[in-house]
Structures are given as structure tokens and as C-alpha cells.
């Protein structure tokens, strides 16, 4: 089973994302903030994708920024493909994580 870490303190959104991901046989774990994210990642080396709650550049629309652990970490991006804008549907979420898990 693949694992995704969500860095966000909103438990309601996390619960919905977890239910969506289970349909794709993907486990989701939560980190409430970036500091907790580092320790959570250390304890879960099998994490394949991290989604960090943030805002889209230029629009300030709430979104999740995606990155892969261990990659050449580029923590800033203007590429819209790196962001899952909120609010999102179940299908948008599943399509987004499928694309990010493939790349």
C-alpha cells in the first residue's frame, strides 16, 4: 500500500481525504504542522508523497503543495500542476494523487 502524508491541522479535510484515498488503496497519515511533519516522515520512511497546506502563488487560493520525499526538494513552485486547489472534489483529489504518485 502506498502512503501519503498530509501536513494540515484541519481534521475534517484530512478525514475526507483519507476516505477518498482508501478507494485507491492508499494510506494517508496526518501531520498537524511542519515540525510534526518532519518527525512523522522520519517514523514513516515509506511515504511516497507529501501534500502541504498552503496557498497558490499569485492567487492566494487555499491549496495543497505536493512534493516527493527524498527528491531534489524544490519547496517553491509557480507550476499550477504542483497544487491541488481547495475546494476539490473526490475525483479531482484522486486524479491529482494518481498523477503525482506516477511522476
Secondary structure, DSSP 4 states (H G I P E B T S, - for coil): -EEEEEE-S-HHHHHHHHHHHHTTTEEEEEESSHHHHHHHHHH-TTEEEEEEEEE-TTT--EEEEEE-TTS--------GGGEEESS--HHHHHHHHHHHHH-
